C-alpha cells in the first residue's frame, strides 16, 4: 500500500516538473517573439 502511494507521488512529481519546464519554454518563446517583433518594427 505504501509503495503504491509512493509511486503515485513520484509520478505526480514528474508531471509537475514537466509542466514547469513547458511553462518555462512557452515563456521564453513569448519573450523571444515580443523581442523579434520590436526589432522588426524598429528596423522596418
Backbone torsions as a table, in degrees:
resi	resn	phi	psi	omega
1	UNK	NA	-44.8	179.7
2	UNK	-63.8	-40.0	-179.4
3	UNK	-61.2	-40.0	179.8
4	UNK	-62.0	-44.5	179.9
5	UNK	-64.2	-42.0	-179.7
6	UNK	-63.3	-42.4	-179.9
7	UNK	-65.7	-42.0	178.9
8	UNK	-63.1	-40.3	179.2
9	UNK	-64.6	-41.3	-179.9
10	UNK	-62.9	-42.3	178.3
11	UNK	-63.7	-39.2	179.0
12	UNK	-63.7	-41.6	178.6
13	UNK	-61.9	-44.1	178.8
14	UNK	-60.2	-43.2	179.4
15	UNK	-63.1	-40.8	179.8
16	UNK	-64.5	-42.5	179.2
17	UNK	-63.5	-43.3	179.7
18	UNK	-60.3	-43.2	179.8
19	UNK	-63.2	-41.7	179.7
20	UNK	-64.9	-41.0	178.7
21	UNK	-63.5	-45.2	179.5
22	UNK	-62.7	-41.1	179.0
23	UNK	-62.5	-41.0	177.9
24	UNK	-62.9	-44.4	178.8
25	UNK	-62.0	-44.9	179.6
26	UNK	-63.6	-39.2	178.4
27	UNK	-63.4	-43.0	178.3
28	UNK	-62.3	-42.7	178.6
29	UNK	-62.7	-40.4	179.2
30	UNK	-63.3	-45.4	-179.8
31	UNK	-65.2	-43.3	179.8
32	UNK	-63.0	-41.9	178.7
33	UNK	-63.3	-42.6	178.7
34	UNK	-64.4	-44.3	178.6
35	UNK	-62.0	-45.1	-179.9
36	UNK	-62.1	-40.4	178.9
37	UNK	-64.0	-44.4	178.6
38	UNK	-61.5	-45.1	179.8
39	UNK	-61.8	-44.1	-179.5
40	UNK	-60.6	-42.5	-179.5
41	UNK	-67.5	-42.7	-178.7
42	UNK	-66.1	-39.5	-179.1
43	UNK	-76.0	-41.4	-173.2
44	UNK	-75.6	NA	NA
